Amino acid sequence: MSHAYSDDDGAILVKLARNTVDKYVAERIKPSVPNDVPKHLTTKSGVFVTLNSITGNHVSLRGCIGRPYPTQPLVEAVIDSAVDSAVHDSRFPPVSPRELDTILVELSVLTPPKKIKYSNPEELLNQVEVGRDGLIASRGMWRGLLLPQVPVEWEWNTKQFLEHTCNKAGLPPDAWKDLKTEFMSFQAEIFGEEKPKGSIMRDPKHPRK
C-alpha cells in the first residue's frame, strides 16, 4: 500500500488525538480543530482512534471507536473518535485522569471500504490478506469491524480473522461460510505513540497480553 500520509501528518494527527483525550478526560472540554492544520488533513476520511493501556512491555485495549466511512473532515473525525474512545466505548469504563500517563494513543486512517465480491468461501479466503486488509462483516442489522493490525497482533491466519470479524458482528464464527454474510475490506495507515506521550511512529508494535 502506498502512503497517502507522511510521518509528519501522522505526528500531527496523533498529537491531536492525544491532546483531545487529555483535555476531555481532565476537563470535559473537546478541543477545536487547530487553525494551522494542513489542508489535505481536512479532506473527508474514515479514521479509528485506539487507546491501549500499557503495563511493562505489554498493552491491552482500553478503548477503540472510529468512523469507518469518509463522512467527516479527517481532523474533525480524529477529535470526535478520540473523545468516543476515551469515554464512550461501552466495553470499558471511561478513562480516568490518573490513567492518562499509562495510555498509548494510536490512530488508523482508513481507505473507503469496498465490498468483496466472491461466489464461494474459498474465494473469500484467497481475497483477504492478513496485514493488509481490515474487514467489516455484516448481515442484516449485524455489523462488526476489525482493523488490519488486529490479526497481526494476535497472530491469526485468514480463517481466524474472518471468524473473529463475524464474532465482532455478533454472528457465529463460521458465518463467513454463508453467502448471506457480506464482507467489505479496507486498508489503513497506522500511527501511534512509542510510549505514553512520547515520540510518534508509523506502524507501532506493542506486544499484547
N, C-alpha and C positions, 0 to 999 in steps of 0.2 A: 504494500500500500504506500503510495506516495504521500508526502507530508503536505497538508494544506496550511498547517500552522507551525511557526518556528518555535524554538526553545524559549525565545523571549515572549512570544504570545502565550505559551504555556505558563510562564512565570507570572505574567500579568493576571491571567485567569485564576490560577491557584491562589495568588495573593488576595485577589478579590473575594474568592470563596472563604479563605481564612479570615479576612477582616470581617466578612459578613457573619460567620459563625461566632467569632469572638464578641462582636458588638451586640449581636442579637441575644446570645446566651447571657451575657453580663448585664446588658442594659435594656433588652427588648426593643432595640432600635434597628430597623432594617436600613442599611446604607443606600444612598442613591448611586446611580451609575457615575463614576468619575468623569469629569469633563474632558480629560486628556486621553481617553481610550482610543486606540487606533480604529479607524473607520471600519476596517474589514472585520473587527470583532463585534460590530453591531449588526452584521448580517444574521438573518434568522438561522438557527441551528438547534438540533437536539443536543442535550447535554445531561450527564448524570454527575452528581457530587456524592462521593463516597467518604464516609468518616470511619476510620479504623482506630481502635483503642490499642495502644502498644504496651506490652509488658515484656521487659527484657528485649529479646530479639524477635519476638513473635507478635503478630497482630490478630485481632478479632474484630469482626464487623460491629460497628456502633451506630450506623445509620447510612442509608443509601436511597435517595429519591432523585428523580430527574424528569426530563421531558424527552420522550423518545422521538418526537417529530419536530421539524423546524417551524414552530409556531410563534416563537418569540425571538427578538434580537439576542444573540449569544450571551452578551454580558448581563442582560436582564434575566435570562434563564439561569445563569450561574448564581446570581443573587437569590432568586426565588428557590432554586434547588438546594442551596446551602442552608437556607432557613428551614426548609422542609426536612432535610436530612438531620438537622440538629434537634428539632423539636416535634416533628410531625410524623416520624416513622413509627407506625403502630406496633412494630415488633419490639421497640425499646422505649424506656422512659426518656424524657427529654434530657439532653446533655446538660450537666450542671457546670457552673463556673469553675469548680475545683478540678474538673476533668480536662479543661482546655489544654493544659500543658502536657497531657498524655494522649492527645488526639492527633492523628495524622490525617491531613486533608489531601484528597485525590480527586481528580475530575477526568471525565471521559467525554470528548467532543465527538458526536456521532454523525455518520453519514445518514442520509434519509433511508429508512428501512424499505427493503424491496421484497415482494413476495417470491418465495422459492417455488418454482414450477417443477413438478415431478409426477410420475404416474405410478410409482411403487416405492415402498420404503427403502429398498436397496439404493435407488437413485438418490433419495434424500441423504442417506449415509455418505454417498460419494460427493455430494454438493456442499456439505458443511465441513469447514476446515477449522479445527481447534487452533486457537492462537490468532486466527484472522477474523473470524466471524463472531458477532453477538447474535442472539436469537430471541425472537418473540414467538411464542406458541399461543394459538387462540382456537377456541371452539365455542360458538355462541357468545355468551357473556363472559366466558372464562378466558383469562389472558395472563400470561406471565412472561417476564423478560429476564435474561441473564446477559451481562456484559461479557465481551470477549476475553477479558483477563480471568474470569471466574474459573473456567475449566482448566486453564493453565495453572492457576494457584492450587487447585485441588487435584491436579494430575489426572483428570478424566480423559477417557477416549471419546470418540464422536458419539457412540451409542449412549454412554453415560451422560454426556452433555445434553442430548435430546431428552433422555429420561428426566433429568433434573429440571430442564426447562418446562416439561409437561407438569412436573410436580409443582413448580413455581406458579403455574397457571391453575392449580387446584385439580388437575387431571391425573388419572392413573399414569404411572411411569411408562407403560407401554402404549400410551395413547398416540405416540408418534407413528405407530404402525397403521393407524386408522386414517384413511384419506380425508375424513371429516375434520381432522385436526390440521389447521393451516400453520405454516411457518413463514416468518419473514426474517431476513438476515440484514445485518448492518456491520459496518466497521467503525473503529474508534481510534482517535489519537488520545493517548493517556499521559497525563502529567500529574506529579504528586510530590509531596514533601519527603525528603530523605529521612528527616526526623522532625518531631513536632516543632513548628515554627522555624524550621531550618531551610536549607537550600532546596531548590526545586529541580526535579529531573524528569526526563521523559522515560516512560515505562518503568516506574519504580518497582522494585522487587522486595517483598517483605514476607518471610515465612509465616504460614497460617498455623494457629494452634491445632 
